[in-house]
Amino acid sequence: MNCLVIKCGGSIFEKLPKTFYEDIVSLSQAGAWTPIIVHGGGPLITNLLNSFNIETSFVNGLRVTSNAVLDVVEMVLSGVVNKQVVRHLMAAGGNAVGISGIDGGLLMAQPVDESEQLGFVGDVVEVNSRMIENLFIEGYIPVISPIGIDSNGQRYNINGDIAASAIAKALGANLCFISDIPGIMAEQNGVKVKLDRACRTEVLEMIDNGAIWGGMIPKVKAALNGLFHNVREAAIINGLEPHSLIDYCNGLDIGTKIVLEKEIGNG
């Protein structure tokens, strides 16, 4: 079974074409690949927090999460966005089930910050992969919102890239980050070009010099972490390009593949 964890950030959902969901359904029905979707919802969370006059701030790219913030995060991720993705997949002819990391203890979590500066922001310590595999057996496409839980029942807000990497590690899957750009861009001879491949050293250098910044940083870090722990392949592709997901699964040079040192090589 070739599992493919597909991470979609909240900022891209409004832009994704209908064909994106149709391609996921095609992959699922063809049987060669088993897709799992992990999604974010940052912009909608921020808008709703503002409408409720709840303060929101970030530390190192992670949203500081109080209980009040967590209520809104869960409402948006496990409610609005999760069911929106399920509806799109159903409309494309697929069978999809939307769940959060809380359901069935799918994503067991612990706080990422013992100083409590970040509040209820979590990291994944265990994935209930059997639950996902059972959904596969029943013919469903899992759609997962990145809310975790600990053994005491405390909820945690988990960065979607980190959650996707954890699930990919547990399943030994390919990990594909969906973006609205072609991949990792680098300047060569004064011109911005897409890297077909980027190794760990290159990625870390590009973070240090600012070539990789903002929301791309957690993606590449989650990709590298996954590659060290059972993820077969990690890539960043443009979900707005027609059938880019199908092309990636067919082995074409789509987006940027992130590789470890021993696999160095740029196309």
N, C-alpha and C positions, 0 to 999 in steps of 0.2 A: 504494500500500500504506500503510494507516494503522497504524503501529506503536504499541503501548502498552506501556511499561515499567512493571511493577507491582512496587513495593518493599514487601516484608513483613518487619517486624522480628521478631526471635526471640521477643519477649514476647507476641506476639499469636497465635502458631500454635496454641496449645492451645485458644484461644477460637473460632477461625474455624469457622463451620458448614460442613457438607457442601455446601450450596448455593453457597458461595463458589467452590469448585473447579468445580462444575458450570457456573457462569456463565462462568468462564474458558474451559472447554471449548466452551461454546456460542458464545462470541465467536470462538474459533479456527475452529470448523466453519462458522459463518455466512459467514466470509470478509471481512467489512467491516473487521474489526480483526485485527491480528496481535499476540498477547500474548507478552511476555517477562517472566519472573519473576526478580527478584533478591531474595535473602533474607539475613537475618541469623541470629543464634543466640546472642545475648549471655548470657541466663540459663543456658542449658545449658552454655555454655563456662565460666561462673563456677562452676557446680556441679561440673563435672568437674575444674577446676583445684583447687578446694577438696578434693575427694576424693583427689587426687594430692599434696596438700600443696605445691602450687606457688603462690608468692605472685603476686597480681595487683593492679594499681593503675591509676589513670586520671589523665591529665593533660589538662585542657580537654576532657573527654568522650571521649578516645581511650585505648584500653587499651594500656598499656606492654607491648611484645611482645618477649620474649626468644626464643631458639630453642626453649626448653622450652615456653613459652606458645604459640608458633607451631605446634608439633606438635599440641597439644590443639585450637587454633583450627581447624586444617585437618581434624583428625579429625571434629570436630563439624560444621563448615560443609559440607565437601565429602563427608562420609560420612553421618552420622546425619540431619541436617536436610535436606540436598539430596535424599536418596533418599526421605525421608518425604514431601516435597512431590510428587516424581514419582509415588509410590504413590497419593497422594490424587487426582492428576489422571488416572492410569490407571483407578482405581476409578470415576471420574466419566465414563469413556468416552473419554478423550482419549489422544493420543499425545504423550508428553513425554520429553525427554532431559535428564538432569542432568549438568552440566559445571561445572568451576571455571574461574576466570580464568587458571589455569595452562595448561589444555588448549588446544593450538594457539596459544599466545601470545595468548589472547583478551584479557587485561588486562595490558598491559605497564606496569610500575610503576617508581617511584623513591621513595626515602625522603622522607617529609614533613618530617623534622626532621634537619638536617645536624649538629646538636649531639649526636645519638644518644640524647637523653633518652627518646625514645619507642621506641627499638629498631627492630624490623622492621615499622614501620607505614608503609604506602605510599600514594602518590597515583597515579592513573591518568594515564599520558602518551600512551597510544595504545590504541585498541580495534580488534580484528580483526573489523570488522563483516561482512566477507564470510563468515566462519564462521557467524555468526548467520543471515545471509540464506540460506545453504545449508541450514540446518536448517528454515527456513521453507519452502523449495522442496520439501523432503522431507515436509512436513506435520507437523513436530514443534513442540511448545511448548518453547522453551528454558527451563531452570531453572538459574540461575547462582549459584554461591557466590562471594563477593567475596574471593578469594585471588589476588593478582597475582604477576608474575614479572618479573625484569629480564633483560638480555641475558647475564648471567653465571650465570643459573639460581637466583638468590637469590629466595626467596619473601617476599611481603609481605602482612600483614594490612591489608585495606582496609575502611574504614567502608562499610557497605552502602548508605547514602544517597548517598555520594560515588560509589560504583561504579555505582549505578542512574542517577545524573545523567550520568556519563560515557558510559554505553551509550546513553542517550536522546539525548545530543548527537550521537553518532556516527551514529545512525539517523534523526535528525530526527523523533524520536518525541514522543508525549505521555508525560508522567511522572506517575504516580499513586502516592502514598504511602498505604499501608493502615494505619489506626490503629484504636483502640478507642474513640475519641471522635468527635463529629460533624465536627470541623474545628478551625480556630483560634477560640478563644473570647475574647471581649472584654467588658468591663464597660460597660454603657450604662444610665445612670440607676439604678445600684445593682443591676442584673440582668445575669447572664452570658448573652450571646447569641452565636450562631455568626455569624461573618463569611462572607458568600457570596463576597466577594472581599477580598484584602488586597494592597495595593501595596507596593513595596520600602520606601518611607519608613515606612509604618505598621509593617511587619514589624520593621525595625531599631529603631524606637521601642519596640515591645513587647518586644524582647529586652533593651533598655537598662533598661526599667522593671520587668522581671521577669514580665510577663504571658505571654511565651513563654519557657519554661525547659526544662531537662533534655533529653530525647530529641527534643523538638520543634525545638530549635535547629539541629542538623545537617540536619534535613529541610528547613526553610525556607531555610537557606543553600544547600543543594544545589539546591533549586528555583530560587532566584534566579540562581545560577551557570549553571544549565542554560538559563534563559530568555535570558540574554545570549549563549548560544552554541548556537543552532539547535534548542533544544527548543521545540516548538510551543505546548505548554500544560502547566502544572503544577498539581496539585491534591492535597489531603489529604482522604481520605474514610473513613468508618466502615465497615470490612469486616464488622462484626457486624450491620449493618442488612441485611435480606433484599434481595438483588438490587441493592445500591447500585452495584456495578461496572457492571451493565447500564444502570442509570439514568444513570450518569455518561456512558457511551458514547453514550447516546441524547440527550445534551445537556441533561438536566435539571439544576436547581440543587442538586447534591449536594455536600456537604462545602464546602471552601474552595478557591477558585481563587486562586493566587498570581500576580500580574501585575506588570509593570513600570510605571513612572510614567505613560507615555503611554497606558496602558490603564486608568487609575484609574476606580474606580466600585464602590461597595459596594451589594449588593442588600439 
